[in-house]
Amino acid sequence: MKLGRIVEYVFFFGLLLLAGYLVWLLMAPFITALALAVIIVTICHPLYFRIKKHVPKENRSIAAFLSTLIVLTIIVIPLVLISSLVVSELVSVYQDFGNEPSSLQMQFAGFEAAVQKVVPSFNLDLNSQLEAVASSFTGGIAAIFAGTLSTLFVFFIALIGSFYFFRDGKELLRLVIKVSPLPDHEDEVIFNRLAIAVRAVATGTVLVAIIQGSLVAIGFTIFGIERAILWGSLASLGALIPGIGTTIVTVPAIVYLFFVGEMVNAVGLLIWSVLIVGMIDNFIGPYLMSRGNNLHPFIILISVLGGIALMGPIGFVIGPVIVTLFIVLLEIYSQYIVNEKPIEEMEESDEII
């Protein structure tokens, strides 16, 4: 190869790397929003396809707008409201510790006194422990409000991105397929497999956890447990723990109602937890999970906690999806590249670790 040609290649790829790095710097603040938009469009694309068939001349812009509006109404607004309510209750819990005595402290003191009538040696000193937690929580109030504003901004950008991905996503996907070194039909198989995995995890695991947490919050409200929204959000996390689920929240609440003498509410919450919340876990959850790929519950739990730590509340959804994409790509690498297995055969397998 001539020296001049080598210089041209070095200059071109050096310029390409520099441009790519600058593009990354420009896009980095919006990566979370763009990732959320891609997830929304991947999950809701069948909805967009159906809407497009019923709009005048199958206009893509109208269909994209209507799809984004539905996402805003059914998904974004409820999630934003729930997040704001959780933040409000966290702040309220903190403010409770500023009162002497606070209502929360009186409840725990009453609970300990009731248990001590049955077990005299019982002593957890919950108030002292909660005061220590509250003091460490003091410095986090500003961060919580900042995180809420940041979450609203991310949702706003994600909605704009969702509109354009709904409308122009097919063209963008064709561009990616064209740039990819793999044959086009194999790229299509890969993207279809990833879409199935994303929809399965988002609807079969994360959605079920959110529904269960919401039902727990409703039950707590009906049967007289304070901070129902906060406990419901904790129940959503608990729903991801294998073998434990929402019982990590509901069982202590039932025991508390029993020991403070609220027998009717205790029995009512027990029935609600077993019949209503349990129905979601035992019937709807398996049905949704059977429609696509599956992640081990422990991996989902870790990915949710890691996603929340890395990205805030939005990480509850994005975390499991990122891990799902990674595992699917590993499976593709193992079957297609290492074992040289025809990639079309992967469509016959529907399981992920």
Secondary structure, DSSP 8 states (H G I E B T S, - for coil): --HHHHHHHHHHHHHHHHHHHHHHHHHGGGHHHHHHHHHHHHHHHHHHHHHHHHSGGG-HHHHHHHHHHHHIIIIIHHHHHHHHHHHHHHHHHHHHTTSTT-HHHHHHHHHHHHHHHH-TT----HHHHHHHHHHHHGGGHHHHHHHHHHHHHHHHHHHHHHHHHHHHHHHHHHHHHHHSSS-HHHHHHHHHHHHHHHHHHIIIIIHHHHHHHHHHHHHHHHTT-SSHHHHHHHHHHHTTSTTTTTHHHHHHHHHHHHHTT-HHHHHHHHHIIIIIIHHIIIIIHHHHHTTS----HHHHHHHHHHHHHHHGGGHHHHHHHHHHHHHHHHHHIIIIIIS---GGGGGG-----
